[in-house]
């Protein structure tokens, strides 16, 4: 096979490999066993979020080796490196969750710094858990190098022992970590014994891989295909399948093709491709966190694509893929049914996909879909002509309680239950709310308000899964509503409104609510309002003592709180592509 004629004089790696002045640099490469040919080939960063924190990330190191093989086959020189991950399933329900959203920025920053510092020419990024997926994609778009994303894969579904001590509804369904959070609520409600809880926790998560429902990790994995940064169908195969290596190898080869043809991340991530991604989130009942991450990815490309833009697409996209937590199936079932390519074929039938968007293969979305011969199975993937509901599984809200917007997941909630009016029961933190839920310190019909949990005020915009899962476990998930300036896990069920903006710490109306105020959430009309006059709200604003002090007066979370922008713009921490004065790839 002939070597590819890459011209290193136009690639960043020339700064560390070419010419007599770079002899010291080359001596380092020889020290690592590299050959002369390898030194003078393009350098491809192979970035993983591998760690031993959780099953989401544990298989990434092995998969990276397959990527490196593909890069080598394409006459590139792979250079593997790792970055951090904060895994939400471990961080959930305590102070550790404050680190989650900040880790997205840290991942993007550290990948950028590694690529810049070592002058790598292209990037293949592997990620497994919630924030690591958008963080890696943000780095690709920020650097604007030829890039391919690959998801580490989902976990296999768990199965409960068939013993009488475990309630029948647990025994007859596929288990995910969501079921464990709800089992805690059942246990607190004295409906689940210590022994049953212990049995369930041993079987709910039986393998490597990210959470199995259409929670944030799988939602953003679907986004990676729909937006074009990942090879088609690469996100669906479960992590334990060693046949995933074929996708890793193909991704390594693909990035070399992109490099040869100078197809960069911002050629792939456009306004149209962001709209494609939002469509796929909506029709699969994906995580509300996509409303945070899609604007953040757009920001790296200099595209104004905010929460309201995302929600506008959600509003007119049918919901037709029946996945947990609102539906019945898990990621493995979606893969077995044909995955995101079949989902996008259904969207194409209704003219809801921009087919001219370029993808990581170098082909357009339309060309990729022409290669797909499978069709909707009618069970996991319904036909778009016969959707589960006619509008998306996630809805945007606006009103006098959220002038900058909010978001609610309605997948699995009947239309007649998508309007809720009730008195506010206000809590100043997640911990305060969780204690009240444990002790039944609320009433049926309440709108539970958790404030001071936004990006700056938390700091860190924590997810409220422990609280919402406890409510579900107590059988109250449909009998109360919950609103917060924080976030919800993709595993959240029930009528839960997140991303309320402006957040309390920045003087948003949520800061001025009082217990007893009547709140109406209308997901049909897309509205969220409190029955308090403008005059009364202004008086409360004047009497407001200001943002609640936090314990984070130094360190990474302090830094994040100082820099973070509004939620509706993606809670980003730098000016983005619009402020760039140079392009990394061309320097």
BAVOMAR-315257 format. One record per residue (C-alpha): residue number from 1; z, y, x; residue in three letters. Coordinates in Angstrom, 3 decimals. Layout:
<drenpas>
 seq       up    north     east type
 NUM        Z        Y        X  Ala
...
</drenpas>
This chain:
<drenpas>
 seq       up    north     east type
   1    0.000    0.000    0.000  Unk
   2   -0.924    3.438    1.347  Unk
   3    1.852    5.951    1.860  Unk
   4    1.818    8.999   -0.369  Unk
   5    0.718   12.204    1.324  Unk
   6    3.775   14.358    0.614  Unk
   7    3.611   17.775    2.244  Unk
   8    7.116   18.412    3.548  Unk
   9    6.237   21.997    4.485  Unk
  10    6.631   22.883    0.816  Unk
  11    9.797   20.906    0.084  Unk
  12   13.439   21.967    0.564  Unk
  13   14.169   19.037    2.886  Unk
  14   11.931   20.581    5.551  Unk
  15   14.918   22.759    6.423  Unk
  16   16.852   19.709    7.666  Unk
  17   14.142   17.366    8.983  Unk
  18   11.151   19.237   10.401  Unk
  19   10.544   20.892   13.774  Unk
  20   12.353   20.952   17.146  Unk
  21   15.173   23.164   15.836  Unk
  22   16.228   20.386   13.463  Unk
  23   16.868   17.802   16.180  Unk
  24   20.672   18.081   15.656  Unk
  25   20.204   17.431   11.953  Unk
  26   17.952   14.458   12.597  Unk
  27   20.536   13.005   14.952  Unk
  28   22.891   12.729   11.958  Unk
  29   20.265   10.800   10.027  Unk
  30   19.657    8.425   12.914  Unk
  31   23.437    7.927   13.013  Unk
  32   23.223    6.523    9.470  Unk
  33   20.510    4.026   10.397  Unk
  34   17.570    5.957    8.993  Unk
  35   14.135    5.425   10.494  Unk
  36   11.737    8.144   11.604  Unk
  37    9.579    7.487    8.542  Unk
  38   12.565    7.793    6.208  Unk
  39   13.603   11.084    7.793  Unk
  40   10.172   12.593    7.237  Unk
  41    9.792   11.411    3.643  Unk
  42   11.025   13.498    0.680  Unk
  43   14.784   13.291    0.130  Unk
  44   15.913   12.313   -3.372  Unk
  45   19.494   12.867   -4.440  Unk
  46   20.826    9.901   -6.412  Unk
  47   23.909   11.330   -8.089  Unk
  48   26.387    9.210  -10.005  Unk
  49   29.589    9.908  -11.865  Unk
  50   30.981    6.563  -10.732  Unk
  51   34.744    6.158  -10.720  Unk
  52   37.459    3.712  -11.695  Unk
  53   38.856    5.897  -14.452  Unk
  54   37.256    4.064  -17.361  Unk
  55   34.637    1.473  -18.355  Unk
  56   32.075    4.233  -19.032  Unk
  57   31.581    4.847  -15.324  Unk
  58   32.404    1.550  -13.662  Unk
  59   28.839    0.171  -13.677  Unk
  60   27.119    3.300  -12.359  Unk
  61   27.389    2.473   -8.658  Unk
  62   25.594   -0.837   -9.135  Unk
  63   22.880    0.791  -11.219  Unk
  64   22.358    3.457   -8.558  Unk
  65   21.251    0.764   -6.127  Unk
  66   18.374   -0.102   -8.440  Unk
  67   17.400    3.574   -8.617  Unk
  68   17.358    3.738   -4.816  Unk
  69   15.026    0.743   -4.692  Unk
  70   12.611    2.544   -7.007  Unk
  71   12.728    5.710   -4.910  Unk
  72   11.946    3.689   -1.786  Unk
  73    9.032    1.967   -3.520  Unk
  74    7.667    5.445   -4.285  Unk
  75    7.927    6.419   -0.587  Unk
  76   10.992    8.597   -0.980  Unk
  77   14.294    8.492    0.875  Unk
  78   17.241    8.163   -1.548  Unk
  79   20.555    9.789   -0.641  Unk
  80   23.358    8.637   -2.911  Unk
  81   26.340   10.840   -3.721  Unk
  82   29.028   10.942   -6.377  Unk
  83   30.724   13.586   -8.430  Unk
  84   33.745   13.656  -10.729  Unk
  85   34.153   12.503  -14.298  Unk
  86   36.977   13.132  -16.722  Unk
  87   36.819   10.388  -19.327  Unk
  88   37.801   11.616  -22.765  Unk
  89   39.135    8.278  -23.984  Unk
  90   41.759    8.392  -21.230  Unk
  91   42.296   12.169  -21.388  Unk
  92   42.667   12.187  -25.182  Unk
  93   45.833   13.266  -26.965  Unk
  94   47.679   14.931  -24.071  Unk
  95   47.354   17.763  -21.547  Unk
  96   44.657   15.864  -19.669  Unk
  97   42.117   16.704  -22.371  Unk
  98   42.137   20.311  -21.145  Unk
  99   40.226   19.079  -18.097  Unk
 100   37.392   17.558  -20.109  Unk
 101   35.086   20.479  -20.908  Unk
 102   35.845   22.151  -17.573  Unk
 103   34.662   18.946  -15.908  Unk
 104   31.185   19.484  -17.380  Unk
 105   30.924   22.705  -15.381  Unk
 106   32.412   21.072  -12.295  Unk
 107   29.863   18.260  -12.458  Unk
 108   26.951   20.692  -12.726  Unk
 109   28.398   22.849   -9.949  Unk
 110   29.091   19.999   -7.538  Unk
 111   25.679   18.400   -8.033  Unk
 112   24.081   21.802   -7.463  Unk
 113   26.116   22.418   -4.312  Unk
 114   25.363   18.966   -2.900  Unk
 115   21.646   19.322   -3.543  Unk
 116   21.525   22.839   -2.085  Unk
 117   23.705   22.011    0.901  Unk
 118   21.592   19.048    1.973  Unk
 119   18.198   20.356    0.812  Unk
 120   17.269   17.420   -1.402  Unk
 121   13.842   17.580   -3.026  Unk
 122   14.390   15.750   -6.306  Unk
 123   17.227   14.279   -8.344  Unk
 124   18.004   11.128  -10.267  Unk
 125   21.326   11.476  -12.080  Unk
 126   23.387    8.656  -13.588  Unk
 127   26.218    9.391  -16.012  Unk
 128   28.323    7.419  -18.439  Unk
 129   30.982    9.459  -20.227  Unk
 130   30.865   12.398  -22.627  Unk
 131   30.771   15.547  -20.443  Unk
 132   29.120   13.866  -17.490  Unk
 133   25.835   13.543  -19.380  Unk
 134   25.324   17.227  -20.205  Unk
 135   26.858   18.194  -16.851  Unk
 136   24.259   16.151  -14.988  Unk
 137   21.399   17.433  -17.150  Unk
 138   22.604   21.024  -16.683  Unk
 139   22.448   20.553  -12.906  Unk
 140   18.879   19.265  -13.145  Unk
 141   17.728   22.242  -15.168  Unk
 142   19.705   24.722  -13.055  Unk
 143   18.126   23.473   -9.834  Unk
 144   14.726   23.027  -11.504  Unk
 145   13.784   20.125   -9.248  Unk
 146   11.808   17.051  -10.326  Unk
 147   14.514   15.124  -12.162  Unk
 148   15.126   11.906  -14.060  Unk
 149   18.319   11.198  -15.984  Unk
 150   19.592    7.706  -16.648  Unk
 151   22.517    6.738  -18.863  Unk
 152   24.874    4.029  -17.655  Unk
 153   24.748    2.276  -21.029  Unk
 154   27.121    1.612  -23.891  Unk
 155   29.959   -0.848  -24.148  Unk
 156   29.577   -4.076  -26.103  Unk
 157   31.302   -4.166  -29.506  Unk
 158   34.751   -5.714  -29.710  Unk
 159   35.796   -8.496  -32.085  Unk
 160   39.275   -8.943  -33.523  Unk
 161   41.038  -12.326  -33.475  Unk
 162   40.748  -14.074  -36.822  Unk
 163   44.488  -14.183  -37.506  Unk
 164   46.333  -13.155  -40.644  Unk
 165   48.486  -10.632  -38.789  Unk
 166   45.429   -8.407  -38.284  Unk
 167   44.203   -6.694  -41.484  Unk
 168   40.933   -8.046  -42.847  Unk
 169   39.002   -4.779  -42.425  Unk
 170   39.611   -4.959  -38.654  Unk
 171   38.609   -8.625  -38.550  Unk
 172   35.277   -8.091  -40.308  Unk
 173   33.823   -5.202  -38.297  Unk
 174   32.651   -4.474  -34.809  Unk
 175   35.431   -2.689  -32.960  Unk
 176   35.200    0.472  -30.864  Unk
 177   37.855    2.667  -29.288  Unk
 178   37.753    4.733  -32.498  Unk
 179   39.338    1.772  -34.280  Unk
 180   42.186    1.797  -31.782  Unk
 181   42.989    5.438  -32.473  Unk
 182   42.957    4.639  -36.186  Unk
 183   45.085    1.551  -35.569  Unk
 184   47.731    3.872  -34.116  Unk
 185   47.754    5.753  -37.417  Unk
 186   48.082    2.478  -39.343  Unk
 187   50.919    1.435  -37.030  Unk
 188   52.712    4.758  -37.613  Unk
 189   52.255    4.133  -41.332  Unk
 190   53.917    0.707  -40.979  Unk
 191   50.682   -1.020  -42.024  Unk
 192   50.095   -2.670  -38.643  Unk
 193   52.637   -4.641  -36.635  Unk
 194   53.400   -4.252  -32.933  Unk
 195   51.838   -7.665  -32.328  Unk
 196   48.641   -6.807  -34.218  Unk
 197   48.286   -3.534  -32.312  Unk
 198   48.728   -5.398  -29.031  Unk
 199   46.071   -7.948  -29.984  Unk
 200   43.575   -5.275  -31.005  Unk
 201   43.973   -3.201  -27.858  Unk
 202   43.048   -6.243  -25.772  Unk
 203   39.728   -6.879  -27.519  Unk
 204   38.432   -3.516  -28.759  Unk
 205   36.655   -2.638  -25.499  Unk
 206   35.365   -5.903  -24.005  Unk
 207   33.024   -4.701  -21.234  Unk
 208   31.777   -1.916  -19.013  Unk
 209   30.017    0.936  -20.769  Unk
 210   30.634    4.073  -22.791  Unk
 211   32.093    4.115  -26.305  Unk
 212   29.867    2.126  -28.625  Unk
 213   29.483    4.363  -31.674  Unk
 214   27.361    7.496  -32.008  Unk
 215   30.112    9.437  -30.317  Unk
 216   29.433   12.107  -27.692  Unk
 217   28.264    9.826  -24.864  Unk
 218   25.678    7.956  -26.939  Unk
 219   24.673   11.169  -28.711  Unk
 220   23.904   12.869  -25.400  Unk
 221   22.204    9.693  -24.153  Unk
 222   19.868    9.934  -27.138  Unk
 223   19.384   13.620  -26.275  Unk
 224   18.331   12.679  -22.726  Unk
 225   15.391   10.684  -24.098  Unk
 226   14.477   13.125  -26.849  Unk
 227   14.570   16.116  -24.497  Unk
 228   12.373   14.239  -22.027  Unk
 229   14.644   13.988  -18.982  Unk
 230   15.103   10.212  -19.349  Unk
 231   12.486    7.490  -19.579  Unk
 232   11.842    6.381  -23.143  Unk
 233   14.244    3.662  -24.359  Unk
 234   16.280    3.804  -21.135  Unk
 235   19.487    4.902  -22.857  Unk
 236   19.935    2.074  -25.348  Unk
 237   20.555   -1.092  -23.360  Unk
 238   24.283   -1.921  -23.045  Unk
 239   25.869   -1.387  -19.626  Unk
 240   26.653   -5.066  -18.894  Unk
 241   23.010   -6.114  -19.181  Unk
 242   21.751   -6.542  -15.650  Unk
 243   18.267   -5.999  -16.997  Unk
 244   19.252   -2.305  -17.030  Unk
 245   18.308   -2.430  -13.349  Unk
 246   14.645   -2.374  -14.374  Unk
 247   15.197    1.051  -15.955  Unk
 248   16.997    2.214  -12.810  Unk
 249   14.129    1.092  -10.608  Unk
 250   11.566    2.664  -12.932  Unk
 251   13.535    5.935  -12.921  Unk
 252   13.448    6.006   -9.125  Unk
 253    9.699    5.479   -9.122  Unk
 254    9.235    8.060  -11.880  Unk
 255   10.977   10.827   -9.955  Unk
 256    8.581   10.283   -7.055  Unk
 257    5.636   10.648   -9.446  Unk
 258    7.145   13.877  -10.788  Unk
 259    7.609   15.136   -7.237  Unk
 260    4.018   14.336   -6.327  Unk
 261    2.780   16.201   -9.398  Unk
 262    5.326   19.043   -9.063  Unk
 263    6.687   18.482  -12.571  Unk
 264   10.114   20.079  -12.619  Unk
 265   13.085   19.962  -14.977  Unk
 266   12.172   23.236  -16.705  Unk
 267    8.677   21.940  -17.356  Unk
 268   10.407   19.235  -19.375  Unk
 269   13.278   21.193  -20.960  Unk
 270   11.658   23.804  -23.180  Unk
 271   12.482   25.348  -26.523  Unk
 272   10.395   22.659  -28.212  Unk
 273   12.094   19.798  -26.377  Unk
 274   15.519   21.232  -27.251  Unk
 275   14.437   21.228  -30.887  Unk
 276   13.361   17.586  -30.539  Unk
 277   16.791   16.761  -29.133  Unk
 278   18.568   18.520  -32.000  Unk
 279   16.460   16.555  -34.501  Unk
 280   17.562   13.272  -32.961  Unk
 281   21.231   14.318  -33.024  Unk
 282   20.924   15.218  -36.700  Unk
 283   19.125   12.093  -37.887  Unk
 284   21.525    9.772  -36.032  Unk
 285   24.684   11.485  -37.294  Unk
 286   25.519   12.447  -33.717  Unk
 287   28.537   14.189  -32.284  Unk
 288   29.325   17.821  -33.112  Unk
 289   29.678   18.272  -29.356  Unk
 290   25.870   18.399  -29.171  Unk
 291   26.245   21.843  -30.738  Unk
 292   28.067   22.844  -27.565  Unk
 293   26.007   20.990  -24.973  Unk
 294   22.459   21.775  -26.145  Unk
 295   23.041   25.560  -25.853  Unk
 296   24.575   24.981  -22.407  Unk
 297   21.514   23.030  -21.202  Unk
 298   19.244   25.714  -22.667  Unk
 299   21.252   28.386  -20.833  Unk
 300   20.379   26.753  -17.512  Unk
 301   16.692   27.205  -18.355  Unk
 302   17.114   30.796  -19.536  Unk
 303   16.420   29.818  -23.149  Unk
 304   18.426   31.369  -25.979  Unk
 305   19.197   28.328  -28.105  Unk
 306   22.574   28.823  -29.700  Unk
 307   24.800   26.951  -32.153  Unk
 308   23.095   28.596  -35.120  Unk
 309   19.661   27.478  -33.849  Unk
 310   20.937   23.919  -33.453  Unk
 311   22.457   23.944  -36.927  Unk
 312   19.282   25.317  -38.503  Unk
 313   17.486   22.199  -37.278  Unk
 314   20.355   19.991  -38.470  Unk
 315   20.063   21.557  -41.937  Unk
 316   16.512   20.341  -42.636  Unk
 317   16.544   17.011  -40.794  Unk
 318   17.137   13.825  -42.814  Unk
 319   19.994   11.575  -41.699  Unk
 320   18.607    8.040  -41.547  Unk
 321   20.238    6.115  -38.678  Unk
 322   23.377    4.266  -39.808  Unk
 323   25.731    4.477  -36.836  Unk
 324   29.491    4.666  -36.466  Unk
 325   31.696    6.613  -36.996  Unk
 326   30.103    7.670  -40.294  Unk
 327   28.067    4.498  -40.662  Unk
 328   28.249    0.807  -39.905  Unk
 329   26.490    0.056  -36.619  Unk
 330   26.994    0.549  -32.875  Unk
 331   24.735    1.481  -29.971  Unk
 332   23.806   -2.122  -29.203  Unk
 333   22.509   -2.494  -32.770  Unk
 334   20.361    0.620  -32.368  Unk
 335   18.918   -0.788  -29.135  Unk
 336   18.186   -4.110  -30.815  Unk
 337   16.426   -2.229  -33.637  Unk
 338   14.099   -0.457  -31.198  Unk
 339   16.179    2.494  -30.084  Unk
 340   15.310    6.178  -29.921  Unk
 341   11.527    5.593  -29.667  Unk
 342   11.539    4.078  -33.177  Unk
 343   13.792    6.899  -34.417  Unk
 344   11.368    9.483  -33.034  Unk
 345    8.424    7.654  -34.601  Unk
 346   10.110    8.115  -37.978  Unk
 347   10.652   11.816  -37.284  Unk
 348    6.994   12.110  -36.313  Unk
 349    5.962   10.752  -39.721  Unk
 350    7.505   13.842  -41.301  Unk
 351    6.069   16.221  -38.709  Unk
 352    9.529   16.882  -37.259  Unk
 353    8.730   16.216  -33.584  Unk
 354    6.888   18.397  -31.078  Unk
 355    4.571   15.803  -29.571  Unk
 356    3.200   17.911  -26.730  Unk
 357    6.487   18.043  -24.780  Unk
 358    6.245   16.473  -21.325  Unk
 359    8.669   13.678  -20.381  Unk
 360   10.053   12.068  -17.226  Unk
 361    7.181    9.597  -17.243  Unk
 362    4.681   12.424  -16.886  Unk
 363    3.330   11.558  -20.342  Unk
 364    3.921   13.621  -23.463  Unk
 365    6.242   12.585  -26.270  Unk
 366    3.201   11.899  -28.439  Unk
 367    1.633    9.671  -25.786  Unk
 368    4.920    7.803  -25.368  Unk
 369    5.248    7.214  -29.106  Unk
 370    1.713    5.840  -29.270  Unk
 371    2.926    3.041  -26.973  Unk
 372    5.684    1.987  -29.409  Unk
 373    4.688   -0.797  -31.801  Unk
 374    8.052   -1.357  -33.490  Unk
 375    9.046    0.214  -36.786  Unk
 376   12.246    1.038  -38.659  Unk
 377   14.173   -2.078  -39.662  Unk
 378   15.577   -0.503  -42.838  Unk
 379   19.100   -1.464  -41.868  Unk
 380   20.142    0.359  -38.698  Unk
 381   17.142    2.706  -38.736  Unk
 382   16.158    3.569  -42.297  Unk
 383   12.702    4.921  -43.008  Unk
 384   12.529    8.698  -43.109  Unk
 385   11.110    8.406  -46.639  Unk
 386   14.335    6.674  -47.689  Unk
 387   17.072    8.380  -45.654  Unk
 388   20.813    7.931  -46.022  Unk
 389   20.993   11.640  -46.901  Unk
 390   18.275   14.274  -47.032  Unk
 391   19.967   16.621  -44.582  Unk
 392   21.415   16.028  -41.134  Unk
 393   24.712   14.377  -40.347  Unk
 394   26.018   17.584  -38.725  Unk
 395   26.164   20.972  -40.483  Unk
 396   26.695   24.519  -39.240  Unk
 397   29.057   26.850  -41.065  Unk
 398   29.525   30.622  -41.092  Unk
 399   31.749   33.002  -43.005  Unk
 400   34.642   35.410  -42.723  Unk
 401   36.695   32.709  -40.986  Unk
 402   33.980   31.952  -38.410  Unk
 403   31.650   34.944  -37.889  Unk
 404   30.170   33.279  -34.768  Unk
 405   29.875   29.942  -36.509  Unk
 406   31.524   26.537  -36.699  Unk
 407   30.311   22.975  -37.044  Unk
 408   31.219   19.960  -39.181  Unk
 409   30.071   16.339  -39.126  Unk
 410   29.223   15.152  -42.641  Unk
 411   27.630   11.794  -41.780  Unk
 412   29.303    9.246  -44.029  Unk
 413   30.790   11.898  -46.353  Unk
 414   29.387   11.850  -49.897  Unk
 415   27.858   15.181  -51.026  Unk
 416   30.475   15.578  -53.744  Unk
 417   33.149   15.540  -51.021  Unk
 418   31.450   18.152  -48.843  Unk
 419   33.185   21.088  -50.520  Unk
 420   36.916   21.475  -49.950  Unk
 421   39.344   24.209  -51.003  Unk
 422   43.002   24.137  -50.107  Unk
 423   45.934   26.025  -48.628  Unk
 424   46.105   26.474  -44.881  Unk
 425   48.829   24.684  -42.979  Unk
 426   48.790   26.427  -39.613  Unk
 427   49.724   24.870  -36.273  Unk
 428   49.673   26.612  -32.913  Unk
 429   48.595   23.574  -30.871  Unk
 430   47.356   20.015  -31.149  Unk
 431   50.767   18.629  -30.215  Unk
 432   52.422   20.571  -33.022  Unk
 433   49.854   19.279  -35.516  Unk
 434   50.088   15.675  -34.282  Unk
 435   53.874   15.661  -34.652  Unk
 436   53.519   16.989  -38.196  Unk
 437   50.964   14.302  -39.040  Unk
 438   53.211   11.570  -37.608  Unk
 439   56.142   12.774  -39.720  Unk
 440   53.952   13.446  -42.806  Unk
 441   54.689   17.153  -42.531  Unk
 442   51.668   18.064  -44.635  Unk
 443   50.475   17.620  -48.205  Unk
 444   47.398   16.092  -49.765  Unk
 445   44.885   18.886  -50.312  Unk
 446   45.956   20.910  -47.255  Unk
 447   43.554   22.460  -44.785  Unk
 448   45.224   21.738  -41.465  Unk
 449   44.540   24.563  -39.003  Unk
 450   44.909   23.933  -35.260  Unk
 451   44.386   27.108  -33.250  Unk
 452   44.771   28.249  -29.632  Unk
 453   42.653   25.284  -28.527  Unk
 454   39.417   27.126  -27.724  Unk
 455   37.691   27.178  -24.319  Unk
 456   39.690   30.150  -23.012  Unk
 457   42.814   29.946  -25.139  Unk
 458   43.561   26.251  -24.656  Unk
 459   42.383   26.444  -22.024  Unk
 460   39.726   23.737  -22.098  Unk
 461   38.776   23.280  -25.779  Unk
 462   40.473   19.954  -26.322  Unk
 463   39.273   17.295  -28.760  Unk
 464   41.520   16.436  -31.686  Unk
 465   40.785   12.714  -32.049  Unk
 466   44.413   11.602  -31.890  Unk
 467   45.281   13.828  -34.859  Unk
 468   42.205   13.064  -36.954  Unk
 469   42.419    9.328  -36.261  Unk
 470   46.095    9.334  -37.268  Unk
 471   45.144   11.025  -40.534  Unk
 472   42.487    8.378  -41.154  Unk
 473   44.949    5.654  -40.278  Unk
 474   47.349    7.073  -42.875  Unk
 475   44.600    6.954  -45.495  Unk
 476   44.445   10.738  -45.669  Unk
 477   41.119   11.345  -43.912  Unk
 478   39.391   12.271  -47.176  Unk
 479   42.400   13.976  -48.766  Unk
 480   42.857   16.798  -46.269  Unk
 481   40.511   18.959  -44.200  Unk
 482   41.059   20.157  -40.652  Unk
 483   39.712   23.213  -38.835  Unk
 484   40.122   24.232  -35.211  Unk
 485   38.766   26.511  -32.500  Unk
 486   38.878   23.387  -30.346  Unk
 487   36.546   20.402  -30.555  Unk
 488   36.390   17.008  -32.168  Unk
 489   35.534   13.746  -30.559  Unk
 490   32.235   12.212  -31.531  Unk
 491   34.419    9.419  -32.944  Unk
 492   36.076   11.746  -35.457  Unk
 493   35.817   10.882  -39.148  Unk
 494   36.821   12.983  -42.135  Unk
 495   36.145   16.586  -43.123  Unk
 496   36.809   18.231  -39.766  Unk
 497   35.481   21.639  -38.723  Unk
 498   35.374   22.501  -35.025  Unk
 499   34.063   25.224  -32.700  Unk
 500   35.417   27.988  -34.988  Unk
 501   34.375   31.208  -33.293  Unk
 502   35.493   33.603  -32.097  Unk
 503   38.433   31.518  -30.949  Unk
 504   42.029   32.607  -31.595  Unk
 505   42.612   33.758  -28.007  Unk
 506   39.716   36.203  -28.340  Unk
 507   40.959   37.681  -31.593  Unk
 508   38.886   35.603  -33.981  Unk
 509   39.971   35.473  -37.656  Unk
 510   41.502   32.026  -37.123  Unk
 511   44.223   33.815  -35.111  Unk
 512   45.338   35.729  -38.196  Unk
 513   45.603   32.879  -40.693  Unk
 514   48.944   32.200  -42.350  Unk
 515   50.178   29.008  -43.964  Unk
 516   49.261   29.181  -47.636  Unk
 517   46.032   31.163  -47.245  Unk
 518   43.350   29.541  -49.393  Unk
 519   40.399   28.262  -47.354  Unk
 520   37.075   27.028  -48.717  Unk
 521   34.760   24.875  -46.625  Unk
 522   31.344   24.366  -48.209  Unk
 523   29.095   22.121  -46.136  Unk
 524   26.417   22.230  -48.843  Unk
 525   25.996   26.010  -48.530  Unk
 526   27.035   26.133  -44.868  Unk
 527   30.000   28.447  -45.441  Unk
 528   33.631   28.677  -44.344  Unk
 529   35.781   31.426  -45.825  Unk
 530   39.407   32.383  -46.336  Unk
 531   40.531   34.178  -49.495  Unk
 532   42.035   37.140  -47.670  Unk
 533   40.733   40.670  -48.182  Unk
 534   39.151   42.612  -45.339  Unk
 535   41.980   45.135  -45.579  Unk
 536   44.637   42.450  -45.243  Unk
 537   42.782   40.814  -42.371  Unk
 538   42.555   44.160  -40.573  Unk
 539   46.278   44.703  -41.036  Unk
 540   47.015   41.285  -39.565  Unk
 541   44.679   42.049  -36.673  Unk
 542   46.568   45.261  -35.923  Unk
 543   49.882   43.379  -35.958  Unk
 544   48.602   40.523  -33.763  Unk
 545   50.597   40.254  -30.521  Unk
 546   47.591   39.015  -28.546  Unk
 547   46.566   35.705  -27.041  Unk
 548   49.284   33.108  -26.657  Unk
 549   50.264   32.651  -22.984  Unk
 550   49.429   29.264  -21.481  Unk
 551   50.956   27.288  -18.631  Unk
 552   47.712   27.540  -16.652  Unk
 553   48.137   30.652  -14.513  Unk
 554   46.405   29.189  -11.461  Unk
 555   43.983   26.460  -10.485  Unk
 556   40.779   25.122  -11.990  Unk
 557   41.737   25.602  -15.635  Unk
 558   42.770   29.209  -15.000  Unk
 559   39.413   29.796  -13.324  Unk
 560   37.593   28.170  -16.253  Unk
 561   39.486   30.315  -18.777  Unk
 562   38.560   33.497  -16.894  Unk
 563   34.862   32.688  -16.757  Unk
 564   34.082   30.796  -19.952  Unk
 565   31.870   32.407  -22.565  Unk
 566   31.795   32.007  -26.344  Unk
 567   31.508   28.595  -27.937  Unk
 568   28.323   29.371  -29.856  Unk
 569   26.522   29.963  -26.550  Unk
 570   27.737   26.657  -25.128  Unk
 571   31.020   27.730  -23.453  Unk
 572   29.228   28.304  -20.149  Unk
 573   30.697   29.911  -17.043  Unk
 574   27.831   31.719  -15.286  Unk
 575   24.928   34.011  -16.239  Unk
 576   22.311   31.269  -16.237  Unk
 577   18.628   31.290  -15.378  Unk
 578   17.995   34.792  -16.757  Unk
 579   19.946   36.227  -13.827  Unk
 580   18.221   34.199  -11.090  Unk
 581   16.600   36.042   -8.190  Unk
 582   15.226   32.976   -6.386  Unk
 583   14.113   29.434   -7.137  Unk
 584   15.836   26.696   -5.128  Unk
 585   12.751   24.489   -4.991  Unk
 586   10.578   27.238   -3.517  Unk
 587   12.931   28.730   -0.950  Unk
</drenpas>
